[in-house]
Amino acid sequence: MRIPALSGASREGTLFFHFGGPGLHPRDFLPELRRRWSSYDADDALHGGKRLLA
């Protein structure tokens, strides 16, 4: 699955997920991860960046 940056000028790199074996299919796992990360406070020093990625 590839999602390009909204603005080429603000592109910073690549985020790669390797699921590493049996488990959830990426079609199930990634939307759940997005839902979870969207709930974090953007000002949280540890998890705020995850909200931006979501």
Secondary structure, DSSP 4 states (H G I P E B T S, - for coil): -----SSGGG----------SSS--HHHHHHHHHHHHHTS-TT-TTTHHHHHH-
